[in-house]
């Protein structure tokens, strides 16, 4: 059986941990948000943050990460929120609006 975490962490709650320079950024630092939860939850979050371009693996120090400034990410999310795109995952795809062209069969000539 696979169990998924239903925990939500706001970027505003997470970013101070990522930006802190008190200690190296490791999975242990992020695990503080998930006390009492599976250790896998932290790993999945780190993978998602890397995928979204908010973290990168530190090439100099093993098992540590570097925060990437989230300004552009947040800007992109804000643009998405303000757009006409439906964020409802259950909504059917929207059809494009506009004139629908009727195609004439090839080879036929229409005279008036």
C-alpha positions in Angstrom: 0.0 0.0 0.0 1.1 3.5 -0.7 0.1 6.3 1.6 0.4 9.9 0.5 0.8 12.8 3.0 -2.0 15.2 3.0 0.2 17.9 4.7 0.2 21.3 3.1 3.1 23.7 3.6 2.8 27.3 2.5 5.8 28.7 0.7 5.7 31.6 3.1 6.2 29.1 6.0 8.9 27.1 4.2 11.0 30.0 2.7 12.4 31.3 6.1 13.8 27.8 6.7 15.3 27.6 3.2 16.7 31.1 3.5 18.2 30.7 7.0 22.0 30.7 7.0 22.3 29.5 10.6 23.1 26.0 9.5 23.6 24.1 6.2 20.3 23.4 4.4 19.7 19.7 4.7 16.7 17.4 4.8 16.9 17.7 8.6 16.2 21.4 8.5 13.1 20.8 6.4 12.0 17.8 8.5 11.3 20.2 11.3 8.0 21.0 9.5 6.9 17.4 9.5 7.5 16.2 13.1 5.8 12.9 13.7 5.3 12.3 9.9 7.1 9.9 7.6 10.7 10.8 6.8 9.8 10.2 3.2 7.6 13.3 3.3 10.7 15.5 3.5 12.3 13.7 0.6 9.3 14.2 -1.6 9.1 17.9 -0.7 12.8 18.3 -1.6 12.3 16.6 -4.9 9.3 18.9 -5.7 11.2 22.0 -4.7 14.1 21.0 -7.0 11.7 20.2 -9.8 10.0 23.6 -9.4 13.4 25.4 -9.4 13.3 26.5 -5.8 16.2 24.4 -4.6 19.3 22.9 -6.1 21.8 20.4 -4.9 24.9 22.0 -3.4 27.8 20.8 -5.6 30.4 21.7 -2.8 28.9 20.0 0.3 27.4 16.6 0.2 23.7 16.1 1.3 23.0 19.9 1.3 20.9 22.1 -0.9 20.9 25.8 -1.9 17.9 27.9 -2.0 17.0 29.6 -5.3 15.3 33.0 -5.0 11.5 32.3 -5.3 10.6 35.8 -6.8 10.2 34.6 -10.4 8.3 31.4 -9.2 5.9 33.5 -7.2 5.5 35.9 -10.1 4.6 33.0 -12.4 2.1 31.7 -9.9 0.5 35.1 -9.5 0.2 35.4 -13.3 -1.5 32.0 -13.4 -4.0 33.0 -10.6 -4.9 36.2 -12.4 -5.3 34.5 -15.8 -8.5 33.0 -17.3 -7.2 29.5 -16.9 -9.3 27.2 -14.7 -7.5 25.8 -11.8 -10.2 23.2 -11.2 -8.6 19.8 -12.0 -12.1 18.3 -12.6 -13.2 21.0 -15.1 -13.4 19.8 -18.8 -10.9 21.5 -21.2 -12.3 24.8 -22.5 -13.1 25.0 -26.2 -11.5 27.8 -28.1 -13.8 30.6 -29.0 -13.9 32.2 -32.4 -15.2 31.6 -35.9 -15.2 28.0 -37.0 -14.1 27.7 -40.6 -16.0 25.2 -42.7 -13.8 23.3 -45.0 -14.8 22.6 -48.6 -14.1 19.1 -49.9 -11.1 18.9 -52.1 -11.7 18.7 -55.8 -15.2 20.2 -55.8 -15.9 23.5 -57.6 -18.8 25.6 -56.5 -20.3 28.0 -59.1 -22.8 30.7 -58.3 
